[in-house]
Amino acid sequence: MWLGTAGLGLFRYRDGRFDQLRARDGLPSDFVVAVLEDRRGRLWVGTAGMGAAVREKGAWRKLGIADGLPDNYVVGFLEDRRGLVWIATGGGLAVWEEGQPVRALAPATACPTRASSPSRGRGRQPVDLHQPGLARRLPDGRFQSWTSREGLFQDALLRVLDDGRGSLWMTNARGSSACRSRSSSRWAEGRRRRVSSEVLGRADGMRSAECNGGLQDAGVVARDGRLWLPTVRGLAVVDPAGLPRNALPPPVVVEELLVDGQGVDLSGEVVVRRADDDWSCATPASACACPPG
C-alpha cells in the first residue's frame, strides 16, 4: 500500500513496516497528492506543483509541462482498459501511451476547466471537474458536459465513483448524490432532457453532509461494494445495495405558485410562459415522505 503525504514524501506499507521515499530519492517533491501503481508495476506519483514522476525498474522519470503536461499540479491518475494512463492536472487532462510522448488534450476536445481525479467507472470514462459539473468522454474523443441544468445535485464535484450497480456516486461540499446510469444514458442519447439524482446527507446518517476531496483518492469502492467517503467529520460508509427506496411516485400537490414574486391563482388552469424564468412552487411535506426502514 502506497501513501502520499503533504511534506513527508511517499510511504509504502509492506510486511508490517513503512518505507519512506522523498525528493532526495528521486521524487519531484515531498508533497505527494496522487499515486497509481499500474498493471505493469510502474509507480506513478503526482505532486502539488512539481509535476509527476513514474518509477520503473527502480529508476525515476520526471514529467512536467516541458514533457507535455498541461500543468505541474497533478491531482490524479487512471489506467484504462487499453493501458493508457490518464493524468488529471490543474490545467486539464493529459494521456500517456506506451512508447509515445505525453499528450495534453486540446481545449476544443477536452474539458474547458480544471480536471480532478478520474473515476474508475466502466465503459466511457467519466471525469469529475472543479467546474462545471461532470464530463463524459465520447467514442469520438469529444467531451459531453453534465451540470445542474441537466439534473446534477451540484456542479462542484470532488469525486465520482461507479458502484457497479448502475449508478455513479458524486461527492461535493453539500453531500453525496447518486446518478442512475440508465437515466444518464438516456440523456446522452437525447431520449431524456435531464438525469435523475438521489442525495444523501445528515438525514441519512452522515455526520456531516460536507465531503472532502479534490485529490486522489477522495473516496473508494471497497471489495464488498460499499462506498467509503471522506467528510469533514470523518468517514461515511454507504452500502448502495442496502439503501431504502420508495418506488411509488409522490402525489403531486401544489399549495402555492409564485411567478416573478407574485402569487398565482390556482383555482383554474395555470400557464407559465417560457419567458417567466423566476418562478417557484410550494408542496406539503407529505408529498415527499419516504417509507420507514
C-alpha positions as CSV (number, residue, x, y, z in Angstrom):
1,M,0.0,0.0,0.0
2,W,1.3,3.4,-1.0
3,L,0.6,6.6,1.0
4,G,1.3,10.1,-0.2
5,T,1.8,12.9,2.3
6,A,2.0,16.7,2.4
7,G,5.6,17.3,3.0
8,L,7.0,13.9,4.0
9,G,7.1,12.3,0.6
10,L,5.8,8.8,-0.1
11,F,5.4,5.8,2.2
12,R,5.0,2.2,1.4
13,Y,3.4,-0.2,3.9
14,R,4.6,-3.8,3.4
15,D,5.1,-6.7,5.7
16,G,4.2,-4.7,8.8
17,R,6.7,-1.9,8.2
18,F,6.8,1.5,6.5
19,D,9.4,2.5,3.9
20,Q,9.8,6.2,3.0
21,L,10.7,7.8,-0.3
22,R,11.5,11.5,-0.5
23,A,12.7,14.1,-3.1
24,R,16.3,13.1,-2.3
25,D,15.3,9.6,-3.5
26,G,14.1,10.8,-6.9
27,L,10.6,12.2,-6.2
28,P,9.8,15.6,-7.8
29,S,8.6,16.9,-4.5
30,D,7.8,15.8,-1.0
31,F,4.2,17.0,-1.4
32,V,2.6,13.9,-3.0
33,V,-1.1,14.2,-3.8
34,A,-1.7,11.3,-6.2
35,V,-0.4,7.7,-6.5
36,L,-1.0,4.9,-9.0
37,E,0.6,1.5,-9.4
38,D,-0.3,0.3,-12.9
39,R,-0.7,-3.2,-14.2
40,R,2.9,-3.5,-15.2
41,G,4.1,-2.5,-11.7
42,R,5.1,1.1,-12.6
43,L,4.6,3.6,-9.9
44,W,3.1,7.0,-10.8
45,V,3.3,9.9,-8.4
46,G,1.7,13.3,-8.7
47,T,2.8,16.3,-6.8
48,A,1.5,19.7,-5.8
49,G,3.3,22.0,-8.3
50,M,6.3,19.9,-9.3
51,G,4.8,17.7,-11.9
52,A,4.7,13.9,-11.9
53,A,7.1,11.0,-11.9
54,V,7.0,7.4,-12.9
55,R,9.3,4.7,-11.4
56,E,10.1,1.6,-13.5
57,K,12.7,-1.0,-12.6
58,G,14.0,1.2,-9.8
59,A,14.6,4.3,-11.9
60,W,12.5,7.6,-11.8
61,R,11.5,9.6,-14.8
62,K,10.0,13.0,-14.1
63,L,7.2,14.6,-16.2
64,G,6.3,18.3,-16.3
65,I,5.0,21.0,-18.6
66,A,8.1,20.6,-20.8
67,D,7.1,16.9,-21.3
68,G,3.6,17.6,-22.4
69,L,1.6,18.0,-19.1
70,P,-0.9,21.0,-19.2
71,D,0.1,21.9,-15.6
72,N,2.6,20.8,-12.9
73,Y,-0.2,20.4,-10.3
74,V,-1.0,16.7,-10.8
75,V,-4.1,15.5,-8.8
76,G,-5.0,12.1,-10.3
77,F,-4.1,9.1,-12.4
78,L,-6.3,6.4,-14.1
79,E,-5.2,3.4,-16.2
80,D,-7.9,2.4,-18.6
81,R,-8.5,-1.0,-20.2
82,R,-6.1,-0.2,-23.1
83,G,-3.2,0.5,-20.7
84,L,-3.4,4.3,-21.3
85,V,-2.6,6.4,-18.2
86,W,-4.8,9.4,-17.9
87,I,-3.3,12.3,-15.9
88,A,-5.5,14.9,-14.3
89,T,-3.8,18.3,-13.6
90,G,-4.7,21.8,-12.5
91,G,-4.8,22.8,-16.2
92,G,-6.7,19.9,-17.7
93,L,-6.2,16.3,-18.8
94,A,-3.3,14.5,-20.4
95,V,-2.8,11.0,-21.6
96,W,0.3,8.7,-21.7
97,E,0.7,5.8,-24.0
98,E,3.5,3.3,-24.1
99,G,6.2,4.5,-26.5
100,Q,4.6,7.8,-27.1
101,P,5.1,11.3,-25.5
102,V,2.6,12.7,-23.1
103,R,-0.3,14.3,-25.0
104,A,-2.4,17.1,-23.5
105,L,-6.0,17.2,-24.6
106,A,-6.6,20.4,-26.6
107,P,-9.3,22.7,-25.1
108,A,-11.5,22.1,-28.2
109,T,-11.8,18.4,-27.4
110,A,-11.2,18.3,-23.7
111,C,-13.0,19.7,-20.6
112,P,-12.9,23.5,-20.6
113,T,-11.9,23.8,-17.0
114,R,-9.6,22.2,-14.5
115,A,-9.9,18.5,-14.1
116,S,-9.9,16.5,-10.9
117,S,-9.3,12.8,-10.2
118,P,-10.8,10.5,-12.9
119,S,-13.3,7.9,-11.9
120,R,-12.7,4.2,-12.1
121,G,-16.1,3.7,-13.9
122,R,-16.8,1.2,-16.6
123,G,-17.2,1.9,-20.3
124,R,-16.9,5.6,-21.3
125,Q,-14.8,7.2,-18.6
126,P,-16.5,10.0,-16.6
127,V,-14.2,12.7,-15.3
128,D,-15.2,15.0,-12.4
129,L,-14.4,18.7,-12.7
130,H,-14.0,21.6,-10.2
131,Q,-16.4,23.4,-12.6
132,P,-18.7,22.9,-14.3
133,G,-20.1,19.5,-13.3
134,L,-19.3,16.2,-15.0
135,A,-17.8,15.5,-18.3
136,R,-18.2,12.2,-20.3
137,R,-15.7,11.2,-22.9
138,L,-17.5,10.1,-26.1
139,P,-16.1,7.5,-28.6
140,D,-15.0,10.2,-31.0
141,G,-12.8,11.8,-28.3
142,R,-15.0,14.8,-27.5
143,F,-16.4,15.5,-24.1
144,Q,-20.1,15.9,-23.2
145,S,-20.8,18.0,-20.1
146,W,-23.4,17.5,-17.4
147,T,-24.3,20.2,-15.0
148,S,-27.0,21.1,-12.5
149,R,-29.0,22.2,-15.5
150,E,-29.2,18.6,-16.6
151,G,-30.1,17.3,-13.1
152,L,-26.8,17.0,-11.2
153,F,-27.2,18.0,-7.5
154,Q,-24.2,20.4,-7.6
155,D,-21.7,21.4,-10.2
156,A,-18.6,21.5,-8.0
157,L,-17.7,17.8,-7.7
158,L,-15.0,16.2,-5.6
159,R,-15.1,12.5,-6.6
160,V,-17.0,10.2,-8.9
161,L,-17.4,6.5,-8.2
162,D,-19.1,3.7,-10.1
163,D,-20.8,1.4,-7.6
164,G,-21.1,-1.5,-10.1
165,R,-24.9,-1.5,-9.7
166,G,-25.7,1.0,-12.4
167,S,-25.1,4.3,-10.5
168,L,-22.5,7.0,-10.5
169,W,-21.9,8.4,-7.0
170,M,-20.6,12.0,-6.8
171,T,-19.4,13.8,-3.7
172,N,-19.4,17.5,-3.1
173,A,-19.5,20.0,-0.3
174,R,-23.2,19.5,0.2
175,G,-23.4,15.8,0.4
176,S,-23.2,12.7,-1.7
177,S,-25.5,12.1,-4.7
178,A,-26.2,9.1,-7.0
179,C,-27.0,9.4,-10.6
180,R,-28.6,6.3,-12.3
181,S,-26.6,5.2,-15.3
182,R,-29.9,4.3,-17.1
183,S,-31.2,7.8,-16.8
184,S,-27.8,9.3,-17.8
185,S,-27.5,7.0,-20.8
186,R,-31.0,8.1,-22.0
187,W,-30.0,11.7,-21.5
188,A,-26.7,11.2,-23.5
189,E,-28.7,9.6,-26.3
190,G,-31.1,12.5,-26.5
191,R,-34.1,10.5,-25.2
192,R,-34.3,12.3,-21.8
193,R,-33.9,16.0,-21.0
194,R,-32.5,15.5,-17.5
195,V,-30.7,13.0,-15.4
196,S,-32.1,12.0,-12.0
197,S,-30.1,12.3,-8.8
198,E,-30.6,10.9,-5.3
199,V,-28.9,12.9,-2.5
200,L,-27.6,11.6,0.9
201,G,-26.9,13.9,3.8
202,R,-27.2,14.1,7.6
203,A,-30.8,12.8,7.5
204,D,-29.5,9.6,6.0
205,G,-26.9,9.0,8.8
206,M,-23.9,11.0,7.6
207,R,-22.3,13.0,10.5
208,S,-21.7,15.8,8.0
209,A,-23.0,16.4,4.5
210,E,-19.8,18.3,3.6
211,C,-17.5,15.8,1.8
212,N,-13.7,16.3,1.4
213,G,-11.8,15.8,-1.8
214,G,-10.1,17.3,-4.8
215,L,-7.2,14.9,-4.6
216,Q,-6.7,11.2,-5.3
217,D,-8.5,9.2,-3.9
218,A,-11.2,11.1,-2.1
219,G,-13.4,8.0,-1.8
220,V,-13.2,4.4,-2.8
221,V,-15.4,1.4,-3.6
222,A,-14.4,-1.5,-1.3
223,R,-14.4,-5.1,-2.4
224,D,-17.7,-5.7,-0.7
225,G,-19.3,-3.0,-2.8
226,R,-19.6,-0.4,0.0
227,L,-18.6,3.2,-0.6
228,W,-16.1,4.9,1.7
229,L,-16.4,8.6,1.5
230,P,-14.4,11.2,3.5
231,T,-16.3,14.1,5.1
232,V,-15.2,17.0,7.4
233,R,-16.4,14.8,10.3
234,G,-14.8,11.5,9.4
235,L,-15.6,8.7,7.0
236,A,-19.1,7.9,5.8
237,V,-19.7,4.3,4.7
238,V,-22.6,3.8,2.2
239,D,-24.0,0.4,1.1
240,P,-25.7,1.0,-2.2
241,A,-27.4,-2.4,-2.0
242,G,-29.0,-1.6,1.4
243,L,-30.4,1.8,0.8
244,P,-34.2,2.0,1.3
245,R,-36.1,3.4,-1.7
246,N,-39.7,4.4,-2.3
247,A,-40.6,3.2,-5.8
248,L,-44.0,4.9,-5.6
249,P,-44.1,8.4,-7.1
250,P,-45.3,11.1,-4.5
251,P,-48.7,12.7,-5.1
252,V,-48.5,16.0,-6.9
253,V,-49.9,18.6,-4.6
254,V,-49.1,22.3,-5.2
255,E,-50.1,24.7,-2.5
256,E,-48.6,27.9,-3.8
257,L,-47.1,29.2,-7.0
258,L,-45.1,32.4,-7.4
259,V,-44.2,33.9,-10.8
260,D,-41.8,36.9,-10.6
261,G,-42.5,37.1,-6.9
262,Q,-46.3,37.3,-7.4
263,G,-48.8,34.7,-6.2
264,V,-50.8,32.9,-8.9
265,D,-54.5,31.9,-8.6
266,L,-54.5,28.1,-8.6
267,S,-58.3,27.7,-8.9
268,G,-58.1,27.2,-12.6
269,E,-55.7,26.3,-15.3
270,V,-52.3,27.9,-15.0
271,V,-49.9,28.6,-17.9
272,V,-46.4,29.6,-17.2
273,R,-44.7,31.3,-20.2
274,R,-41.2,30.3,-21.2
275,A,-40.1,33.8,-20.6
276,D,-41.2,33.6,-16.9
277,D,-37.8,32.3,-15.6
278,D,-38.3,33.4,-12.0
279,W,-41.0,31.0,-10.6
280,S,-41.3,28.7,-7.6
281,C,-43.9,26.4,-6.0
282,A,-44.6,25.0,-2.6
283,T,-45.7,21.5,-1.8
284,P,-46.6,19.9,1.5
285,A,-44.1,17.7,3.3
286,S,-46.3,14.6,2.9
287,A,-45.7,14.8,-0.9
288,C,-42.0,14.0,-0.2
289,A,-42.5,11.4,2.5
290,C,-40.2,8.2,2.5
291,P,-41.2,4.9,3.9
292,P,-39.7,3.9,7.2
293,G,-36.7,1.5,7.3
